[in-house]
Amino acid sequence: MTVWFISRHQGAIDWIAQQSIHIDRFEQHLDINDIQADDIVIGTLPIHLAAQVCEKGAKFYFLSVNVAKEQRGKELTAQQLTEQSCSLQPFFIQKL
């Protein structure tokens, strides 16, 4: 089992490093061919990639943050993510 953290945002990488979660692989982009059953994938993936993660038998945790309107399109720090109540939420996504 591999725990993946997928993000190109330094603030998110810093935030996850502050949590008590062991991450095996940090990647900016997900290659779905690398994911195995029982892996854990954490990040903010496009819905079709998150569905493919789940289809492979891996677990998907969404990095959820309530971004204020004025913060959209800006890089947030780990502190800002904490202030915005950033959290990990498990999802099972399936294409209908």
N, C-alpha and C positions, 0 to 999 in steps of 0.2 A: 504494500500500500504506500502510495506517495501522496503527500499533501502539497498541493500546488497553490501559489498565490499569483494571480494574473492581474497585473496593473502596470501602466506606464506612468502613474502619478506618484511622485516621491512622497507626498503627504500620506497617501494610503499605505505605501510601503513602510513608512516610519510609524504609522498608527498600528499596523498589524504587528510590527516588531515590539511594540509596547504591551501587547496582549500576551497572555500566557499560552500561546499556541505555537507548537513546533511546525515550521514550514520547511519542507524538503527542497522545493524548487520555486524560485522567484522567476517569473517570465513576464515580458511585456506583452506578448501575444500568445494565444493558445494554438497549438497544433493538435487538433483533436485526435490525430493518429497516435500521439504519445500517451493518451489517457487509457488506463486499464480499469477493469471492474474493481470496485472497492477503493479506488483512489478518492481523494477529497479535493475538490476544486473550489477555491475561494476567489471571488472577484465580482466585477460588474460586466458580465458577458452579454453580448447580444442574445436575444431570446432563442434564436435558432441554434447557436453554439451551446447554450445552457441545456437545451433539449437533447442535443447530441451527447453531452456529458452524461445526462441521466439515462439515455438509451444504452449507453455502454455499461451501465451498472455502477457508475461512480456517483458520489454524493456532491451536490452543488449547494454552496453557501453564498448568498448574495450579500455583497458589501453595501449595506443600506445607509443612506445619509440624506437628511432633509436639507437640500441646498437652497439657500435663500435666493430670491430672484436676482439680486445684485451680485451674487457669487457665481452665477452660471458662467461657464466658459473660463473661469479663473482657477489657477492651481490653489488648492487648499492645503494648509499645513496639518500635521497630526493634531495639534492643539485645536485648530478650527474644527476638524472632524469630531474630536471629542466634545467640543462645545455644541455641535450640531447633533449630538446623540447618535453618532455612527454606531452601527451594530452589524452583526452577522446573522442572517436569517436563512434557515434551510428551505429549499424549494425542490419539489419534484415537478419537472416540466416535461410535458408530452405533447407532441404535435398531433392534432386531431385529424 
